[in-house]
Amino acid sequence: MNTLSRVFGLRNASPVASGLYWSGIWLSIGATVLSIMLMGSSLSESNMLPWVIGVHSCAALAGGFVSAKRSGRRGWYFGMANGLLYTLLLTTISFLATNANWSMIVPILFIITALAGAFGGMLGVNASSGQR
């Protein structure tokens, strides 16, 4: 992996960008699991909202963990920034791709992902191997 980053010049210096990458990875895993659940069970699309919010909060938690671990300081700050940027990016993409309406769930999603990202950041900064 180290050789590939030297060859292609790929180096992510920003902790928040690194957390956003990991949030996207966890979002894709969660969306795949939800698709399998939707296909293989009697769960309908109208009952998916709690599951979708759970996937987004897990993705924000994982991204907040990674961003705070990379920064090594101010875990709640980097985690909350990751959660807010993740949701901002998500709502922008959903609006541009599907012309999604602004509803009451969007501010609730902002709050939930910000809190989940902050909690992940608190866990991540304590898991870092940096000097204290």
matplotlib code that plots the C-alpha trace (Angstrom):
import matplotlib.pyplot as plt

x = [0.0, 2.9, 4.4, 1.2, 0.9, 4.4, 3.8, 0.5, 1.2, -2.0, -1.8, -4.7, -3.6, -7.0, -8.5, -12.0, -11.6, -10.3, -13.3, -15.6, -14.0, -14.7, -18.2, -18.8, -17.5, -19.7, -22.7, -22.1, -21.9, -25.1, -27.0, -26.0, -27.2, -30.5, -31.0, -30.6, -33.0, -35.5, -35.2, -35.2, -37.8, -41.3, -40.0, -41.5, -39.8, -42.2, -40.9, -37.2, -36.7, -35.4, -33.0, -31.8, -31.2, -29.3, -27.1, -26.3, -25.6, -23.3, -21.5, -21.1, -19.8, -17.2, -16.2, -15.9, -13.8, -11.4, -11.1, -10.5, -8.0, -6.1, -6.1, -5.2, -6.9, -10.4, -12.2, -15.8, -14.9, -13.5, -16.2, -19.1, -17.6, -17.4, -21.0, -22.2, -20.2, -21.3, -25.0, -24.5, -22.9, -25.6, -28.4, -26.8, -26.3, -29.9, -31.3, -29.3, -29.8, -33.4, -34.7, -35.5, -37.7, -36.7, -38.7, -38.5, -36.3, -33.4, -32.7, -33.3, -30.7, -28.3, -28.6, -28.3, -25.3, -23.6, -24.1, -23.0, -19.9, -19.1, -19.4, -17.2, -14.7, -14.5, -13.8, -11.4, -9.3, -8.9, -7.9, -5.2, -1.5, -0.6, 1.2, -1.1]
y = [0.0, 2.3, 1.6, 2.5, 5.8, 6.6, 5.6, 7.4, 10.2, 9.5, 10.9, 12.2, 14.9, 16.0, 14.1, 15.1, 14.0, 10.7, 10.4, 11.2, 8.5, 5.9, 7.3, 6.6, 3.0, 2.3, 3.9, 1.6, -1.5, -0.4, 0.3, -3.2, -4.8, -2.8, -3.8, -7.5, -7.1, -5.4, -8.1, -11.1, -10.2, -8.8, -5.4, -2.7, 0.6, 2.7, 1.1, 1.6, 5.1, 3.9, 1.5, 4.2, 6.6, 3.8, 3.3, 7.0, 7.3, 4.3, 5.8, 9.1, 7.4, 5.5, 8.6, 10.6, 7.8, 7.8, 11.6, 12.1, 9.2, 10.8, 14.2, 13.0, 16.0, 17.6, 14.4, 15.7, 18.7, 16.6, 14.0, 16.5, 18.3, 15.0, 14.2, 17.6, 17.5, 13.9, 14.9, 18.1, 16.1, 13.4, 15.9, 17.8, 14.6, 13.4, 16.7, 16.9, 13.2, 12.7, 16.2, 15.1, 17.5, 19.3, 17.7, 17.5, 14.5, 16.4, 18.6, 15.5, 13.6, 16.5, 16.4, 12.6, 12.4, 15.3, 13.6, 10.2, 11.7, 13.5, 10.3, 8.5, 11.3, 11.0, 7.3, 7.9, 10.5, 8.1, 5.3, 7.4, 6.6, 10.3, 12.1, 13.4]
z = [0.0, 0.8, -2.6, -4.4, -2.6, -3.7, -7.3, -7.8, -5.4, -3.4, 0.1, 2.0, 4.4, 5.7, 8.5, 7.6, 4.0, 5.2, 7.4, 4.5, 2.5, 5.2, 5.7, 2.0, 2.4, 5.3, 3.5, 0.5, 2.8, 4.7, 1.4, 0.1, 3.4, 3.2, -0.4, 0.5, 3.5, 1.2, -1.4, 0.9, 3.5, 3.7, 4.7, 2.5, 1.3, 3.4, 6.6, 5.7, 7.3, 10.7, 9.0, 6.6, 9.5, 11.3, 8.3, 8.0, 11.7, 11.6, 8.5, 10.3, 13.5, 11.5, 9.6, 12.8, 14.3, 11.4, 11.2, 14.9, 15.0, 12.1, 13.7, 17.2, 18.9, 19.3, 18.5, 19.0, 16.7, 13.8, 14.3, 14.2, 11.2, 9.4, 10.3, 9.1, 5.9, 5.2, 5.5, 3.5, 0.7, 1.0, 0.7, -2.1, -4.1, -3.4, -4.4, -7.6, -8.6, -7.7, -7.0, -3.4, -1.4, 1.7, 4.5, 8.3, 8.1, 6.7, 9.8, 12.0, 9.9, 10.3, 14.1, 14.3, 12.1, 13.8, 17.2, 15.9, 14.2, 17.4, 19.4, 16.9, 17.1, 20.9, 20.5, 17.7, 19.4, 22.4, 20.0, 18.4, 19.1, 19.3, 22.2, 24.9]

ax = plt.figure().add_subplot(projection="3d")
ax.plot(x, y, z, "-o")
ax.set_aspect("equal")
plt.show()
